Amino acid sequence: MAFAVSLWFTPSDEQPVRDMWKAIHEFGISSFLWVGAFRPHVTLAVCEQLDVVRFRSELDTLLHDITPFEVRLSFLGCFFGPPETVSVSGNAVFLGVTPSDPLLKLHSQVHQLLQQCDAEPRPYYLPHRWNPHCSVAREVTPSQVCEVLSVLQQFQLPIVATANRIGLIDTPAEIELDYCWLGKDNKEVEPTR
């Protein structure tokens, strides 16, 4: 078990990514993300141990003055290799995120907060090592990577999404433990999935 700290999008901005997951599923390539308990996200950190209650409280304070911001999912990319060398998921296809000042600043602040809470994030997610991305296919073979890329040619990029929450996830079970809103006035109603 580990804990993921993930940047979430508004529900309407999740839909283009979900449409990609559905297309990959319908083409019979991989149903992993489509049928799993996943939501489109950008992982900011993964820690083996985390005091969720303490971190959530501190995170809520941190996010109070950070307003929702734009995240550009600009290109398709691939990770190859065993999970311990490339990401948590081995071979994967992702939407690459164009780094922005708000994203990089928030990422750094989250890692400072994790350090204050005595959590040790996996090295892959540390500032200056992190490759921000949103997964569209995970645990696929090298030949399936090519199939995924072929299917996704029909989708228009970039996808411009609004990041409005940070979620805390028990992974790999993908159990959503809690989330915090960005900004003091951002309290949208969370729809059921």
MOQUI-V785807 format. One record per backbone hydrogen bond with DSSP energy under -1.0 kcal/mol. NH is the residue of the N-H (numbers start at 1). CO is the residue of the C=O. E is the energy in kcal/mol with one decimal. If there is no record, write none. Layout:
nh=NH co=CO e=E
nh=NH co=CO e=E
This chain:
nh=2 co=171 e=-2.8
nh=3 co=47 e=-3.3
nh=4 co=169 e=-2.6
nh=5 co=45 e=-3.0
nh=6 co=167 e=-2.7
nh=7 co=42 e=-3.2
nh=8 co=165 e=-2.9
nh=10 co=162 e=-1.7
nh=14 co=10 e=-1.1
nh=18 co=14 e=-2.2
nh=19 co=15 e=-2.6
nh=20 co=16 e=-1.4
nh=21 co=17 e=-2.3
nh=22 co=18 e=-2.5
nh=23 co=19 e=-2.2
nh=24 co=20 e=-2.4
nh=25 co=21 e=-2.1
nh=26 co=22 e=-3.1
nh=27 co=23 e=-1.9
nh=28 co=25 e=-1.9
nh=29 co=24 e=-2.0
nh=35 co=31 e=-2.8
nh=38 co=36 e=-1.3
nh=42 co=7 e=-1.7
nh=44 co=5 e=-3.3
nh=45 co=5 e=-1.4
nh=47 co=3 e=-2.9
nh=52 co=50 e=-1.5
nh=55 co=51 e=-2.9
nh=56 co=52 e=-2.8
nh=57 co=53 e=-1.9
nh=58 co=54 e=-2.3
nh=59 co=55 e=-3.0
nh=60 co=56 e=-2.4
nh=61 co=57 e=-1.5
nh=62 co=58 e=-2.3
nh=63 co=59 e=-2.7
nh=66 co=63 e=-1.5
nh=69 co=163 e=-1.3
nh=71 co=161 e=-3.4
nh=73 co=159 e=-3.2
nh=74 co=72 e=-1.0
nh=74 co=96 e=-2.1
nh=77 co=94 e=-2.4
nh=79 co=92 e=-2.5
nh=85 co=82 e=-2.2
nh=86 co=82 e=-1.3
nh=92 co=79 e=-2.1
nh=93 co=137 e=-2.5
nh=94 co=77 e=-2.5
nh=95 co=134 e=-2.9
nh=96 co=75 e=-3.6
nh=97 co=132 e=-2.0
nh=98 co=72 e=-2.4
nh=104 co=100 e=-2.8
nh=105 co=101 e=-2.5
nh=106 co=102 e=-2.3
nh=107 co=103 e=-2.6
nh=108 co=104 e=-2.2
nh=109 co=105 e=-2.5
nh=110 co=106 e=-2.7
nh=111 co=107 e=-2.0
nh=112 co=108 e=-2.1
nh=113 co=109 e=-2.3
nh=114 co=110 e=-2.4
nh=115 co=111 e=-2.0
nh=116 co=112 e=-2.1
nh=117 co=113 e=-1.6
nh=118 co=115 e=-1.6
nh=119 co=114 e=-2.8
nh=122 co=46 e=-3.1
nh=125 co=122 e=-1.8
nh=126 co=123 e=-1.6
nh=129 co=126 e=-2.2
nh=130 co=126 e=-1.5
nh=134 co=95 e=-2.0
nh=136 co=93 e=-2.8
nh=137 co=93 e=-1.9
nh=139 co=91 e=-1.0
nh=140 co=91 e=-1.2
nh=145 co=141 e=-1.8
nh=146 co=142 e=-1.2
nh=147 co=143 e=-1.5
nh=148 co=144 e=-2.9
nh=149 co=145 e=-2.4
nh=150 co=146 e=-1.9
nh=151 co=147 e=-2.4
nh=152 co=148 e=-2.4
nh=154 co=151 e=-1.2
nh=155 co=152 e=-1.7
nh=159 co=73 e=-2.4
nh=161 co=71 e=-2.9
nh=163 co=69 e=-3.2
nh=164 co=8 e=-1.7
nh=165 co=8 e=-1.2
nh=166 co=180 e=-2.4
nh=167 co=6 e=-3.2
nh=168 co=178 e=-3.0
nh=169 co=4 e=-2.6
nh=170 co=175 e=-2.9
nh=171 co=2 e=-2.7
nh=175 co=170 e=-2.2
nh=177 co=168 e=-2.7
nh=178 co=168 e=-1.2
nh=180 co=166 e=-2.4
nh=182 co=164 e=-2.5
nh=183 co=63 e=-2.9
nh=184 co=64 e=-1.4
nh=187 co=185 e=-1.1
